[in-house]
């Protein structure tokens, strides 16, 4: 299957494009997790052999362009697959086609007007997508759909030390979703709040990153009469706890919560615990 190879190449190129920028304060790491289980052909249980791999890259490039202007660019790339065995009609074990387990592209460019006041104005552009848009019986699209978010408002850096960082922002936002499977370009707008937190735990050789995003839509171009699900707030809480065990070996826990009533009336969550290899580029 060529798609995973192409995706890994795209991930590398996008990360390197940020790293190549001169004069920037760059923080970047690469993480690869791999889990595997194997059972003999005569195993009495119903378990089947499987292999799951995930590659993740987190890159942040920041620069004080002027005394009054700071630019921060964040790029998160993640892709993974699960390969599982299945039994054919004759009861023989064979490997099934790999299924996508993780897929994320998230880029944001944030301009903060550092006026040395209680709060600073900001403008930002964010893009959220996935590498592969796969739907049964339909063509596969690369990097589709793409959600663009333009926002502006006020922000405050509450803590900014070597080991602890915390900032919050609140503003207005407009979102457009471009989908090659749909001729329309739906637009909605509302109020957005974001809180970002990072903590280095030296005693445990660990780090914790958290991002909480809340969005309340006020209008929606493709709203359907009688369906008010879009009026409910969208909330996303991303958490990652990473332990450096030995040299390149690390233990990583990802725990995400999402509430989007248009997708599901209940809270969605995802937990991934993996042992893998991580490398800090900068």
Order of alpha helices (4+ residues) and beta strands (2+ residues): alpha-beta-beta-beta-beta-beta-beta-beta-beta-beta-beta-beta-beta-beta-beta-beta
